[in-house]
Amino acid sequence: MQQPEGPFCQSCGMPLARDEKGGGSNVDGSTSTQYCSHCYEQGHFTLPDLTLAQMMEAVRGRLQGVQAHAEAIDGMVAGIVQLERWRDSSI
């Protein structure tokens, strides 16, 4: 699996280039350059109560569904803790 280029969603890590909407939406309707459309709409997280552990499991499941290599999955999931949304969170 080829490593996609950023920028990446600062909630789930998805490359924004792969977002079918080009990114989430801000309150003013503009496209977010920080979050994808799956995580962020109209200036708010789509799942505001989601925990870091839940996001990690969701991303793992999605990557397994597209048959990514186990090592790549582990690396991408481990990197979620460094994303803006989760920097001050604990698992």
C-alpha positions, 0 to 999 in steps of 0.5 A, spaced: 500 500 500 502 506 497 503 511 503 498 517 501 500 524 501 497 529 506 494 534 509 491 529 513 485 529 517 487 531 524 481 527 527 482 520 523 488 521 519 485 520 513 488 524 507 484 530 505 485 528 498 481 522 499 475 525 502 470 525 497 467 532 499 474 535 499 474 536 507 469 537 512 465 544 513 466 550 517 461 554 521 461 559 515 460 553 510 467 553 507 471 547 507 475 545 513 483 544 511 484 541 518 478 535 518 475 531 513 467 530 512 466 524 516 469 527 522 467 534 521 461 538 519 458 545 520 464 547 525 463 541 529 465 534 530 460 529 527 461 524 533 463 529 539 463 524 544 467 519 541 474 517 545 481 516 542 480 509 543 474 508 539 477 512 533 483 508 533 478 502 533 474 505 527 480 507 523 483 500 524 477 496 522 476 501 516 483 499 514 482 492 515 476 493 510 481 495 505 486 490 506 491 494 508 498 491 511 498 489 518 504 493 519 501 499 516 495 499 520 499 499 526 503 505 524 497 509 522 493 507 528 499 509 533 499 516 529 492 518 531 494 520 538 499 525 535 493 528 531 490 535 533 484 532 536 487 527 540 493 531 543 491 532 550 487 525 550 488 519 554 486 512 551 
